[in-house]
Amino acid sequence: MIRAIFWMMLLAGVATAQTKPRARDLGVPFDGVPGALNAITDVAGVEVGHKTLISGGGKLQPGRGPVRTGVTAVFPRGKDSDDMVFAAWFSQNGDGELTGTTYIEDMGFLQGPVMITNTHSVGTVRDAVIAWRVKRGGADESGYYWSLPVVGETWDGWLNDINGFHVRPEHVQQAMDSARGGAVAEGNVGGGTGMICNEFKGGIGTSSRRLSAEAGGYTVGVLVQCNFGRRPSLMIAGVPVGKEIPEQRAYEPEDGSIIIVVATDAPLLPHQLKRVAKRAGMGLARTGSYASNGSGDIFIAFSTANAGASGEKGVRDLKMLPNDRLSPIFEATVQATEEAIVNAMIAAETMVGANNRKVVALPHDRLMEVLRKYHRIAK
């Protein structure tokens, strides 16, 4: 009997985790039609993995905690593929880091995953990605293994012992090994574990859009690690939510950034993907961001079309959409970016971290009250 009750409680907990509401579930109105998962993994082949590190509490003791951090991996063609994808990146405000971008800028290709972590773990993550790839793939014909990993960061030092360097190579490898398609965990997970967004708890969020058949039926997916903004600026569905919920703010100065990853299966070349990456900033602006001086707002976009384009031999026959057909993709990028950010805040949970600092989650009931006040609840 006791065992039966235990399993019933366990299953109930699993069911609760599986039915955790997202922004649309609460009635937040968004434009556009999402994919089946409303996630970046709606783009076929994309896989996402997280490693979350949470331990300790109380007074900050550098090197000992508290730990509130992690790492997230996004693989364009899955972790078992070495086939590079066309890519481009854009820095809306450069107070941040995204490694490997000089290669992307010059060559137009992304090799391997996009990794996201905290500011002071970029080097560890970069080196661990190389080690992981060498172990899985071995050297090339020259006896070496060439790799310029792409690693982005946002700062989690308000809640996390960021100078304790708690992200280890084995954690990075675990994030990559765990990468899967399907539903993507959001909120206090992976690289987003200790992040703050508009002085509410932030983290990882994702969304997608499915274009109409007339626009090609392509999919655009977005994943964000959001750690930006101050409360008074927060807008959700065009409503000044931050001004309506002013209490329990986290801090006065803005110390934050955002990394945005845009994926699509539309056949786009690097110069077109650069244009797509720029549109992510417009989705960010819909949530109230103005790219403050201290914010690192860095975006990367890739296309899973044109498999084999990076091959070394022969002439490649490529497909590309005409520029005149890009507007629906631009619109989808803006829409999915906005929703991914809101999803991150909806999924995030209140967290207490270093020096007992507390960052509250966006209260769902208060959000609904505010949206009703402005007649912005989805029907």
N, C-alpha and C positions, 0 to 999 in steps of 0.2 A: 504494500500500500504506500509506504513511504517512498519507495523507489518510483512508483507510478506518479506520485505527486511531484517528485523532483523532475521527472521528464516532462510533465505537463508545464511546470514553471519554466523549464529550459526552452521548450518549444514556443511558449508564449513570448519569451524574450527574443527568440529568433524572429518570430512573426512581427514583433514590434519593430525590430531593426530593419526588417525588409519593407515595412510599410511606413517608414519615416517620411513625413511629408516633404515635398519640394514646393517651390514657389507656386507652380500652377495648381497643385493640390489645395493650396490655401485660397485660391481665387485671385492671385495676382495676374492681371491681364498682360499678355504679351502678343506682339504681332508675329505672323509667320506660322508655318506648320513644322513642328519638330519631327525628328525621326522617331523610330520605334522606341529607342531608349532615351531619347532627348539627351544624348551624350556624344562626346567626340568619337566614341567607339561605334557610332552609327556609320562612320566612314569605314568601309570594309577594310580589314587588315590592321587597323589601329589597335594597339594594346596599351593598357595603362597598369602600372604597378606602384604600390606604396610601401614604405616602411615607416612606421610611426614609433617615436621614442618618447615615452612619458614616464618619469620617475622622480621621486623626491618631492620635497616641499619646504616651505619656510624661507629662511634667510638665504640670500644668494651667497654661495661659496664657490668661486671660480674653480672649475675642474671637477666639482662634486655635484653641482646641480643648484636648483631644480632643473630637470631636463624636460623641455617641451619643444621638440623639433622632429625632423625626419627628412625624407627624400622621396621624390616622385619621379617615375620614369614614363615617358610617352614614346612608344615605338611606332613609326609610320607604317611599316610593313610587318610588324610583329618581331619578336625578339630572335626568331630563327632566320631572319633574312639579312643579308648584307647588301641588298640591292638599294643603292642610293635613290633619293627622291629629289625632284626639283624643289627648291626652297628659296625664300627670301626673308629678310628681317628688317625691322624698322624701330628706331629709337625715338619715341615721342619726347621723352626727357631722360637724359643720360646719367642720372645719379644712381647707377646700378650696373649690373654685369650680366652679359650673356657671352660666354666664351665660344670660340670657333666661328665667329661671325665674319672674320676677314676672309676665310675660305669660302663661306657661303656667298659673300658679296662678290667675290671674283669669279668663282667657279659655277655658282648657281645650284649647287647640290648640298644636301644634308646627308651625312653618313651616320648611321646609328641612331640612338635615341636622343630625345630632348629631356634633359634632367633638370629638376628644380629642387632647390634646397634653401638653407639659410646662408646669409652673406659670408660668414667666416668658414663655411664648409665647402666652398666651390672647388678649392684645390684638391681636397680629399676625394670629392665626387669625381672630378675629372680624371684623376689618376686611377681611381677604382674602375671606371668605365673601360679604360685602356686595358687594365689587367684582366677584367672580365672577358673582353673581346679576344684578347690574346689566348686566354685559357680555352675558350670555346672554338676559336678558329685557327690558331696557330699562325706561324709566320707566312708571308707571301713568298713568291719565287726567289726574291732577293735575300731571304733570310731574316727580313724585318717585318714588323707590323706597323703600318702607318695609320695614325688616328688623331683627329682633332675634335674631341668631344664637345658637344654643345651643352653647357650648364648655365642655368639662370638662377637668380637668387632674389629673395626679399629678406628683410631684417626682422628677426624675431626676438631681439634682445630685451624687450619689455617683459616677456614672460619666461624666456629661456636663458640658461647659462650659455650664451652664445660664444663666450671666450673659453669655454670648457672643451670645445671641439669634440662633441659627443657623437657626431656622425662618423662612423668608422667604415673602412672599406667593406667589411662584411655586411653592413647595413645597406650600402649601395647595391651590392650584389644581390641581396635579398629582395630589394625593390625591383630590380630588373628580372630576376628569376620569377617573381610573382606576377609579372605583367600578363594580363589576359584581355580578351575582348569582353563584351557584355557590359553589365551595369558597372558604373564607376563610383567608388566611395567618395563622399564629399565632406566638407567641413574640416574638423580637427583631425586630419589624416595626412600622412606623408609630409612633404615639404610644407604643407599648410598648417601643421599642428599648432604652432605657436603664433600664428599670424592674426592681425587685427585689421578690420576693415570699417572705416568710418566710425571708429571708436566702439564698434560692436565686435564680437568675435568674428574673425574672418577665416580664410583657409582656401581649400580646393573647391572649385565649382565647375560644372560643365553643362553644355547644352548643344543642341544641333538644330539645323533647319533642312528640310527637304524641299527642293525646288519643284515647281510645277513641271508637268510633262512638256509644256510649251517652252519652258526655260531649260529643258534638257534632263530634268529629273535628277540632277546631281544633289549630293549631300555636302553640307558644310558643318563641321563640328568644331567646337571651341572648348578648351580647358584653360582655366585661370588659376593662378595662385595670387589671391588678392590680399593686400596688406597696405592699403592706401587710404587717404582721405580723412577729413574731420567731420564730426557729427552734423554741424549745421549745413553742410553741403549735400548730404545724402538725399538723393531722389530715387524713388521707386515708382515705376509706372507713371512718371510725370508728377508725382506727389512729393511735397517737401517733408518726407518722413523724418529726416534728422531734426528739423525744427519742431516737429510735433512730438518727438520723443527725446527731449533734451537731457533727461536725467541719467546718472551713472556713466558719465563720460570717462574715457580711459586716461587721457592726458591732454595737455595744452599744445605742445608743438606737434607738428606732423612728422612722423618718422616712418615712412612707408613707401611701398612700391607695388608694382604688379607685373607679373609675367603672363603673357597671353599667347597661347598656342592655337593656331588655326589650321585645321586639316580639311582637305576637300578631295573628292574623287574626280572633280572636273579637270580636263586636260589643260593645265595652265603652265606657261613657261615662267622662268624666274622673274622677268620684268613685270609680268602680270601678277605674280604672287606678291611682289613688292607693293603693288597697288592694293591688293587684298589686305596685307598686313597693316597698311596705313589705316584702313577702315575700322580695324579693331579699336582704335582710339576714339572713334565716333560712338561706338557702343559703350566704351568706358565713360565718355562724357555724359551719356544719358543717365548715369547713376550719380552725377554731380561732380565728377572729378574735373579739375582744371589743370592737372599736371603741375603741381606745385614745384618750387625750386628743389626741394629735397626728395622728390619722388622719382624713382627709377621706373619708368613706364616703357617696357621693352616687349616687342611683339615678334613672333616668328610664324610664318605660314608655309605649308608644304602641300604638294599634290601627290597623291598615290597613283595617278595615271602615268602613262609612258614607262611602264616597267622595262628595265634593261637599258634605259637611256644612257647610263653611265659606263656602259661597256667600253673597253679599250680598243677593240678592233672593229673595222668595218664602218660603214655609214649608217647612221640611225635614222629611221623614218619615224618622225614624231607627229603627234596630234596636238592641236591647240584650238581653243575657242577664239573666234574673232573678238577683238576688243569691244565691238558693239554689242556683244552678248554677255558682258561682264557685270552689268548693273544688278541683275538678280543675285549674283554671288556677293557683290558688295553689300547689298541690303541684308542678305542672310547673315553675313559676318557681323554686321552691326547688331542685328536682332539677337543672335546667339551669344555674342559677347555680353550684352546687357543682362540676359537671362542667366548666364553662367555665374556672373558676379552675385546676383541676387540669390541664386541657388546656394552659393557658398555660404552666404550669411544665414540663410534659412536652415541649412544643415548644421552649421556650427553650434556648439554648445558652450555655455559659460565655463570659463577656465580660470583657475587660480594658479599663479606661477611664482616666479622669483620674487622674494621679499613680500610674499603674500599679496601681490598685486592681482586684482580681480578684473577680468574683462567679461562683461555680460553678453550673452547671446541676444540677438534681435528678438524681442518678445513677439511671438506669433499673434497673440490676442490683441496686443496693442497695434501691431501693423494692420490687422484687419479692421480695427476701429478707425484708424486714420484713413485707410482706403475707402471705407464706407462713407466717412465724412465728406470725402471728395468725389463720391459716386464713381469709384474706380474698381469695384469688385467685378471680376469676370462672371458672366452669366452662364 
